[in-house]
Amino acid sequence: MKTKTLRQDKVNVVTLGCSKNLVDSENMITQLRGNDYEVVHDGNPEDANIVIVNTCGFIDLAKEESVNTILEYAAIKSEGGIDKLYVTGCLSERYKQDLEEEIPEVDAYFGTMELPALLAKLEADYQHELIGERQITTPFHYAYLKIS
C-alpha cells in the first residue's frame, strides 16, 4: 500500500489507441484506486500531478498522436505543471530506447505487460485480489473484453 503523504497524489490516466488500451487503462485505474490514489481518466493537464499516457504503437496516425501527446505533457512537466510523467503501452514497448533518447522528460517507460513495475515506481502494490475487477470508463451500454 502506498505511503500516505501530506499531498494526496492525483493521477491522470490518458488512454490513446484501441479498445485493448482502454481495458489496460481500466485495470490500471482499478489498481491505482486500490492503492488510495485519486484517479481521473483522460482529464485536463491541470487535473493531476502525475500523468500516465497509455500509448498505441502500430498505426502511423496513432503513433503520431501518441508522440504528440507525450510531448505535450513533457512540456507541461518542464513548466512545472505536473510532477511525474510515465508512458506505457505499445509505443513504449516497441520504441522504448528511441523514446528515452528523444523525450528524456518522461520519468519512466513501461511495456504493455509491466503494470506491476509501473505501480512499484509509484510506491503502490499490485493487488492480486483486484484481478478481474475493472473500473469501467465507458457508458453502460459498451463493453470491451481484451482477448489478445
PyMOL CGO cylinders between C-alpha atoms (Angstrom):
from pymol import cmd
from pymol.cgo import CYLINDER

trace = [
    CYLINDER, 0.00, 0.00, 0.00, 1.21, 3.48, -0.87, 0.3, 1, 1, 1, 1, 1, 1,
    CYLINDER, 1.21, 3.48, -0.87, 2.69, 5.53, 1.93, 0.3, 1, 1, 1, 1, 1, 1,
    CYLINDER, 2.69, 5.53, 1.93, 0.47, 8.47, 2.85, 0.3, 1, 1, 1, 1, 1, 1,
    CYLINDER, 0.47, 8.47, 2.85, 1.96, 11.91, 2.33, 0.3, 1, 1, 1, 1, 1, 1,
    CYLINDER, 1.96, 11.91, 2.33, 0.75, 15.40, 3.14, 0.3, 1, 1, 1, 1, 1, 1,
    CYLINDER, 0.75, 15.40, 3.14, -0.11, 15.95, -0.52, 0.3, 1, 1, 1, 1, 1, 1,
    CYLINDER, -0.11, 15.95, -0.52, -2.53, 13.45, -1.99, 0.3, 1, 1, 1, 1, 1, 1,
    CYLINDER, -2.53, 13.45, -1.99, -1.22, 12.38, -5.38, 0.3, 1, 1, 1, 1, 1, 1,
    CYLINDER, -1.22, 12.38, -5.38, -3.74, 12.55, -8.18, 0.3, 1, 1, 1, 1, 1, 1,
    CYLINDER, -3.74, 12.55, -8.18, -3.15, 10.54, -11.35, 0.3, 1, 1, 1, 1, 1, 1,
    CYLINDER, -3.15, 10.54, -11.35, -4.45, 11.36, -14.82, 0.3, 1, 1, 1, 1, 1, 1,
    CYLINDER, -4.45, 11.36, -14.82, -4.55, 8.21, -16.99, 0.3, 1, 1, 1, 1, 1, 1,
    CYLINDER, -4.55, 8.21, -16.99, -4.60, 9.27, -20.65, 0.3, 1, 1, 1, 1, 1, 1,
    CYLINDER, -4.60, 9.27, -20.65, -5.70, 6.47, -22.99, 0.3, 1, 1, 1, 1, 1, 1,
    CYLINDER, -5.70, 6.47, -22.99, -4.78, 6.51, -26.68, 0.3, 1, 1, 1, 1, 1, 1,
    CYLINDER, -4.78, 6.51, -26.68, -5.34, 3.89, -29.36, 0.3, 1, 1, 1, 1, 1, 1,
    CYLINDER, -5.34, 3.89, -29.36, -7.52, 0.82, -29.41, 0.3, 1, 1, 1, 1, 1, 1,
    CYLINDER, -7.52, 0.82, -29.41, -10.02, -0.71, -27.01, 0.3, 1, 1, 1, 1, 1, 1,
    CYLINDER, -10.02, -0.71, -27.01, -7.28, -3.06, -25.71, 0.3, 1, 1, 1, 1, 1, 1,
    CYLINDER, -7.28, -3.06, -25.71, -5.54, 0.02, -24.33, 0.3, 1, 1, 1, 1, 1, 1,
    CYLINDER, -5.54, 0.02, -24.33, -8.82, 1.12, -22.78, 0.3, 1, 1, 1, 1, 1, 1,
    CYLINDER, -8.82, 1.12, -22.78, -9.09, -2.21, -20.94, 0.3, 1, 1, 1, 1, 1, 1,
    CYLINDER, -9.09, -2.21, -20.94, -5.45, -1.89, -19.81, 0.3, 1, 1, 1, 1, 1, 1,
    CYLINDER, -5.45, -1.89, -19.81, -6.16, 1.64, -18.55, 0.3, 1, 1, 1, 1, 1, 1,
    CYLINDER, -6.16, 1.64, -18.55, -9.26, 0.46, -16.70, 0.3, 1, 1, 1, 1, 1, 1,
    CYLINDER, -9.26, 0.46, -16.70, -7.21, -2.25, -14.97, 0.3, 1, 1, 1, 1, 1, 1,
    CYLINDER, -7.21, -2.25, -14.97, -4.54, 0.34, -14.15, 0.3, 1, 1, 1, 1, 1, 1,
    CYLINDER, -4.54, 0.34, -14.15, -7.15, 2.70, -12.69, 0.3, 1, 1, 1, 1, 1, 1,
    CYLINDER, -7.15, 2.70, -12.69, -8.53, -0.13, -10.53, 0.3, 1, 1, 1, 1, 1, 1,
    CYLINDER, -8.53, -0.13, -10.53, -5.06, -0.90, -9.16, 0.3, 1, 1, 1, 1, 1, 1,
    CYLINDER, -5.06, -0.90, -9.16, -4.30, 2.78, -8.51, 0.3, 1, 1, 1, 1, 1, 1,
    CYLINDER, -4.30, 2.78, -8.51, -7.59, 3.34, -6.69, 0.3, 1, 1, 1, 1, 1, 1,
    CYLINDER, -7.59, 3.34, -6.69, -6.92, 0.16, -4.70, 0.3, 1, 1, 1, 1, 1, 1,
    CYLINDER, -6.92, 0.16, -4.70, -3.75, 1.92, -3.52, 0.3, 1, 1, 1, 1, 1, 1,
    CYLINDER, -3.75, 1.92, -3.52, -5.63, 5.06, -2.46, 0.3, 1, 1, 1, 1, 1, 1,
    CYLINDER, -5.63, 5.06, -2.46, -4.68, 7.18, -5.44, 0.3, 1, 1, 1, 1, 1, 1,
    CYLINDER, -4.68, 7.18, -5.44, -7.23, 9.66, -6.70, 0.3, 1, 1, 1, 1, 1, 1,
    CYLINDER, -7.23, 9.66, -6.70, -7.55, 8.99, -10.44, 0.3, 1, 1, 1, 1, 1, 1,
    CYLINDER, -7.55, 8.99, -10.44, -9.03, 10.86, -13.37, 0.3, 1, 1, 1, 1, 1, 1,
    CYLINDER, -9.03, 10.86, -13.37, -9.35, 9.34, -16.84, 0.3, 1, 1, 1, 1, 1, 1,
    CYLINDER, -9.35, 9.34, -16.84, -8.47, 11.49, -19.85, 0.3, 1, 1, 1, 1, 1, 1,
    CYLINDER, -8.47, 11.49, -19.85, -8.63, 14.63, -17.72, 0.3, 1, 1, 1, 1, 1, 1,
    CYLINDER, -8.63, 14.63, -17.72, -7.23, 18.08, -18.31, 0.3, 1, 1, 1, 1, 1, 1,
    CYLINDER, -7.23, 18.08, -18.31, -3.49, 18.65, -17.79, 0.3, 1, 1, 1, 1, 1, 1,
    CYLINDER, -3.49, 18.65, -17.79, -4.13, 20.60, -14.58, 0.3, 1, 1, 1, 1, 1, 1,
    CYLINDER, -4.13, 20.60, -14.58, -6.30, 17.81, -13.12, 0.3, 1, 1, 1, 1, 1, 1,
    CYLINDER, -6.30, 17.81, -13.12, -3.42, 15.81, -11.63, 0.3, 1, 1, 1, 1, 1, 1,
    CYLINDER, -3.42, 15.81, -11.63, 0.19, 15.96, -10.52, 0.3, 1, 1, 1, 1, 1, 1,
    CYLINDER, 0.19, 15.96, -10.52, 1.07, 12.58, -12.10, 0.3, 1, 1, 1, 1, 1, 1,
    CYLINDER, 1.07, 12.58, -12.10, 0.24, 11.66, -15.71, 0.3, 1, 1, 1, 1, 1, 1,
    CYLINDER, 0.24, 11.66, -15.71, 0.34, 8.19, -17.25, 0.3, 1, 1, 1, 1, 1, 1,
    CYLINDER, 0.34, 8.19, -17.25, 0.00, 8.13, -21.05, 0.3, 1, 1, 1, 1, 1, 1,
    CYLINDER, 0.00, 8.13, -21.05, -1.11, 4.73, -22.38, 0.3, 1, 1, 1, 1, 1, 1,
    CYLINDER, -1.11, 4.73, -22.38, 0.07, 4.72, -26.00, 0.3, 1, 1, 1, 1, 1, 1,
    CYLINDER, 0.07, 4.72, -26.00, -0.56, 2.98, -29.29, 0.3, 1, 1, 1, 1, 1, 1,
    CYLINDER, -0.56, 2.98, -29.29, 2.40, 1.99, -31.45, 0.3, 1, 1, 1, 1, 1, 1,
    CYLINDER, 2.40, 1.99, -31.45, 1.07, 0.27, -34.55, 0.3, 1, 1, 1, 1, 1, 1,
    CYLINDER, 1.07, 0.27, -34.55, -0.89, 2.56, -36.88, 0.3, 1, 1, 1, 1, 1, 1,
    CYLINDER, -0.89, 2.56, -36.88, 1.09, 5.58, -38.10, 0.3, 1, 1, 1, 1, 1, 1,
    CYLINDER, 1.09, 5.58, -38.10, -1.60, 8.10, -37.12, 0.3, 1, 1, 1, 1, 1, 1,
    CYLINDER, -1.60, 8.10, -37.12, -1.84, 6.53, -33.66, 0.3, 1, 1, 1, 1, 1, 1,
    CYLINDER, -1.84, 6.53, -33.66, 1.95, 6.66, -33.25, 0.3, 1, 1, 1, 1, 1, 1,
    CYLINDER, 1.95, 6.66, -33.25, 1.91, 10.32, -34.20, 0.3, 1, 1, 1, 1, 1, 1,
    CYLINDER, 1.91, 10.32, -34.20, -0.92, 11.05, -31.75, 0.3, 1, 1, 1, 1, 1, 1,
    CYLINDER, -0.92, 11.05, -31.75, 0.97, 9.19, -29.01, 0.3, 1, 1, 1, 1, 1, 1,
    CYLINDER, 0.97, 9.19, -29.01, 4.23, 11.07, -29.58, 0.3, 1, 1, 1, 1, 1, 1,
    CYLINDER, 4.23, 11.07, -29.58, 2.43, 14.42, -29.76, 0.3, 1, 1, 1, 1, 1, 1,
    CYLINDER, 2.43, 14.42, -29.76, 0.57, 13.67, -26.52, 0.3, 1, 1, 1, 1, 1, 1,
    CYLINDER, 0.57, 13.67, -26.52, 3.80, 12.66, -24.76, 0.3, 1, 1, 1, 1, 1, 1,
    CYLINDER, 3.80, 12.66, -24.76, 5.47, 15.86, -25.98, 0.3, 1, 1, 1, 1, 1, 1,
    CYLINDER, 5.47, 15.86, -25.98, 2.52, 17.94, -24.78, 0.3, 1, 1, 1, 1, 1, 1,
    CYLINDER, 2.52, 17.94, -24.78, 2.75, 16.50, -21.27, 0.3, 1, 1, 1, 1, 1, 1,
    CYLINDER, 2.75, 16.50, -21.27, 6.58, 16.69, -21.31, 0.3, 1, 1, 1, 1, 1, 1,
    CYLINDER, 6.58, 16.69, -21.31, 6.28, 20.43, -21.98, 0.3, 1, 1, 1, 1, 1, 1,
    CYLINDER, 6.28, 20.43, -21.98, 3.77, 20.80, -19.14, 0.3, 1, 1, 1, 1, 1, 1,
    CYLINDER, 3.77, 20.80, -19.14, 6.15, 18.90, -16.85, 0.3, 1, 1, 1, 1, 1, 1,
    CYLINDER, 6.15, 18.90, -16.85, 9.08, 21.14, -17.88, 0.3, 1, 1, 1, 1, 1, 1,
    CYLINDER, 9.08, 21.14, -17.88, 6.97, 24.18, -16.94, 0.3, 1, 1, 1, 1, 1, 1,
    CYLINDER, 6.97, 24.18, -16.94, 6.22, 22.66, -13.51, 0.3, 1, 1, 1, 1, 1, 1,
    CYLINDER, 6.22, 22.66, -13.51, 2.59, 21.82, -14.27, 0.3, 1, 1, 1, 1, 1, 1,
    CYLINDER, 2.59, 21.82, -14.27, 2.96, 18.15, -13.32, 0.3, 1, 1, 1, 1, 1, 1,
    CYLINDER, 2.96, 18.15, -13.32, 5.42, 16.30, -11.11, 0.3, 1, 1, 1, 1, 1, 1,
    CYLINDER, 5.42, 16.30, -11.11, 5.76, 12.93, -12.83, 0.3, 1, 1, 1, 1, 1, 1,
    CYLINDER, 5.76, 12.93, -12.83, 5.17, 11.64, -16.37, 0.3, 1, 1, 1, 1, 1, 1,
    CYLINDER, 5.17, 11.64, -16.37, 5.05, 7.94, -17.19, 0.3, 1, 1, 1, 1, 1, 1,
    CYLINDER, 5.05, 7.94, -17.19, 4.43, 6.30, -20.56, 0.3, 1, 1, 1, 1, 1, 1,
    CYLINDER, 4.43, 6.30, -20.56, 3.09, 2.80, -21.06, 0.3, 1, 1, 1, 1, 1, 1,
    CYLINDER, 3.09, 2.80, -21.06, 1.56, 0.77, -23.87, 0.3, 1, 1, 1, 1, 1, 1,
    CYLINDER, 1.56, 0.77, -23.87, 2.53, -0.47, -27.30, 0.3, 1, 1, 1, 1, 1, 1,
    CYLINDER, 2.53, -0.47, -27.30, 4.57, 2.54, -28.40, 0.3, 1, 1, 1, 1, 1, 1,
    CYLINDER, 4.57, 2.54, -28.40, 6.82, 2.45, -25.35, 0.3, 1, 1, 1, 1, 1, 1,
    CYLINDER, 6.82, 2.45, -25.35, 7.16, -1.31, -25.66, 0.3, 1, 1, 1, 1, 1, 1,
    CYLINDER, 7.16, -1.31, -25.66, 8.22, -1.16, -29.32, 0.3, 1, 1, 1, 1, 1, 1,
    CYLINDER, 8.22, -1.16, -29.32, 10.32, 2.02, -29.24, 0.3, 1, 1, 1, 1, 1, 1,
    CYLINDER, 10.32, 2.02, -29.24, 11.45, 2.36, -25.62, 0.3, 1, 1, 1, 1, 1, 1,
    CYLINDER, 11.45, 2.36, -25.62, 15.12, 3.09, -26.32, 0.3, 1, 1, 1, 1, 1, 1,
    CYLINDER, 15.12, 3.09, -26.32, 14.33, 5.68, -29.01, 0.3, 1, 1, 1, 1, 1, 1,
    CYLINDER, 14.33, 5.68, -29.01, 11.75, 7.38, -26.79, 0.3, 1, 1, 1, 1, 1, 1,
    CYLINDER, 11.75, 7.38, -26.79, 14.14, 7.50, -23.82, 0.3, 1, 1, 1, 1, 1, 1,
    CYLINDER, 14.14, 7.50, -23.82, 16.72, 9.24, -26.01, 0.3, 1, 1, 1, 1, 1, 1,
    CYLINDER, 16.72, 9.24, -26.01, 14.30, 11.64, -27.71, 0.3, 1, 1, 1, 1, 1, 1,
    CYLINDER, 14.30, 11.64, -27.71, 11.98, 12.52, -24.80, 0.3, 1, 1, 1, 1, 1, 1,
    CYLINDER, 11.98, 12.52, -24.80, 14.05, 12.38, -21.59, 0.3, 1, 1, 1, 1, 1, 1,
    CYLINDER, 14.05, 12.38, -21.59, 11.44, 14.40, -19.65, 0.3, 1, 1, 1, 1, 1, 1,
    CYLINDER, 11.44, 14.40, -19.65, 9.47, 11.18, -19.18, 0.3, 1, 1, 1, 1, 1, 1,
    CYLINDER, 9.47, 11.18, -19.18, 10.27, 9.65, -15.79, 0.3, 1, 1, 1, 1, 1, 1,
    CYLINDER, 10.27, 9.65, -15.79, 9.89, 6.04, -16.98, 0.3, 1, 1, 1, 1, 1, 1,
    CYLINDER, 9.89, 6.04, -16.98, 8.62, 3.96, -19.89, 0.3, 1, 1, 1, 1, 1, 1,
    CYLINDER, 8.62, 3.96, -19.89, 6.76, 0.65, -19.48, 0.3, 1, 1, 1, 1, 1, 1,
    CYLINDER, 6.76, 0.65, -19.48, 5.54, -2.04, -21.89, 0.3, 1, 1, 1, 1, 1, 1,
    CYLINDER, 5.54, -2.04, -21.89, 2.05, -3.45, -22.09, 0.3, 1, 1, 1, 1, 1, 1,
    CYLINDER, 2.05, -3.45, -22.09, 2.63, -6.18, -19.50, 0.3, 1, 1, 1, 1, 1, 1,
    CYLINDER, 2.63, -6.18, -19.50, 4.52, -4.07, -16.95, 0.3, 1, 1, 1, 1, 1, 1,
    CYLINDER, 4.52, -4.07, -16.95, 1.69, -2.79, -14.73, 0.3, 1, 1, 1, 1, 1, 1,
    CYLINDER, 1.69, -2.79, -14.73, 3.35, -4.22, -11.57, 0.3, 1, 1, 1, 1, 1, 1,
    CYLINDER, 3.35, -4.22, -11.57, 6.58, -2.33, -12.42, 0.3, 1, 1, 1, 1, 1, 1,
    CYLINDER, 6.58, -2.33, -12.42, 4.65, 0.90, -13.03, 0.3, 1, 1, 1, 1, 1, 1,
    CYLINDER, 4.65, 0.90, -13.03, 2.84, 0.50, -9.71, 0.3, 1, 1, 1, 1, 1, 1,
    CYLINDER, 2.84, 0.50, -9.71, 6.16, -0.13, -7.95, 0.3, 1, 1, 1, 1, 1, 1,
    CYLINDER, 6.16, -0.13, -7.95, 7.51, 3.12, -9.41, 0.3, 1, 1, 1, 1, 1, 1,
    CYLINDER, 7.51, 3.12, -9.41, 4.52, 4.86, -7.80, 0.3, 1, 1, 1, 1, 1, 1,
    CYLINDER, 4.52, 4.86, -7.80, 5.22, 3.06, -4.49, 0.3, 1, 1, 1, 1, 1, 1,
    CYLINDER, 5.22, 3.06, -4.49, 1.97, 1.15, -4.95, 0.3, 1, 1, 1, 1, 1, 1,
    CYLINDER, 1.97, 1.15, -4.95, 1.30, -2.57, -4.62, 0.3, 1, 1, 1, 1, 1, 1,
    CYLINDER, 1.30, -2.57, -4.62, -0.07, -4.82, -7.34, 0.3, 1, 1, 1, 1, 1, 1,
    CYLINDER, -0.07, -4.82, -7.34, -3.12, -6.25, -5.66, 0.3, 1, 1, 1, 1, 1, 1,
    CYLINDER, -3.12, -6.25, -5.66, -3.86, -9.75, -6.93, 0.3, 1, 1, 1, 1, 1, 1,
    CYLINDER, -3.86, -9.75, -6.93, -7.31, -9.70, -5.34, 0.3, 1, 1, 1, 1, 1, 1,
    CYLINDER, -7.31, -9.70, -5.34, -8.26, -6.95, -7.81, 0.3, 1, 1, 1, 1, 1, 1,
    CYLINDER, -8.26, -6.95, -7.81, -7.57, -9.14, -10.86, 0.3, 1, 1, 1, 1, 1, 1,
    CYLINDER, -7.57, -9.14, -10.86, -10.84, -9.41, -12.74, 0.3, 1, 1, 1, 1, 1, 1,
    CYLINDER, -10.84, -9.41, -12.74, -12.09, -6.16, -11.24, 0.3, 1, 1, 1, 1, 1, 1,
    CYLINDER, -12.09, -6.16, -11.24, -12.05, -3.20, -13.56, 0.3, 1, 1, 1, 1, 1, 1,
    CYLINDER, -12.05, -3.20, -13.56, -13.05, 0.45, -13.33, 0.3, 1, 1, 1, 1, 1, 1,
    CYLINDER, -13.05, 0.45, -13.33, -15.26, 0.79, -16.41, 0.3, 1, 1, 1, 1, 1, 1,
    CYLINDER, -15.26, 0.79, -16.41, -14.77, 4.16, -18.12, 0.3, 1, 1, 1, 1, 1, 1,
    CYLINDER, -14.77, 4.16, -18.12, -17.27, 3.77, -20.96, 0.3, 1, 1, 1, 1, 1, 1,
    CYLINDER, -17.27, 3.77, -20.96, -21.07, 4.23, -20.92, 0.3, 1, 1, 1, 1, 1, 1,
    CYLINDER, -21.07, 4.23, -20.92, -23.01, 1.28, -19.50, 0.3, 1, 1, 1, 1, 1, 1,
    CYLINDER, -23.01, 1.28, -19.50, -24.12, 0.11, -22.96, 0.3, 1, 1, 1, 1, 1, 1,
    CYLINDER, -24.12, 0.11, -22.96, -20.50, -0.52, -24.06, 0.3, 1, 1, 1, 1, 1, 1,
    CYLINDER, -20.50, -0.52, -24.06, -18.32, -3.43, -23.00, 0.3, 1, 1, 1, 1, 1, 1,
    CYLINDER, -18.32, -3.43, -23.00, -14.80, -4.38, -24.05, 0.3, 1, 1, 1, 1, 1, 1,
    CYLINDER, -14.80, -4.38, -24.05, -13.10, -7.68, -23.40, 0.3, 1, 1, 1, 1, 1, 1,
    CYLINDER, -13.10, -7.68, -23.40, -9.37, -7.97, -24.08, 0.3, 1, 1, 1, 1, 1, 1,
    CYLINDER, -9.37, -7.97, -24.08, -8.78, -11.29, -25.84, 0.3, 1, 1, 1, 1, 1, 1,
    CYLINDER, -8.78, -11.29, -25.84, -5.22, -10.93, -27.11, 0.3, 1, 1, 1, 1, 1, 1,
]
cmd.load_cgo(trace, "trace")
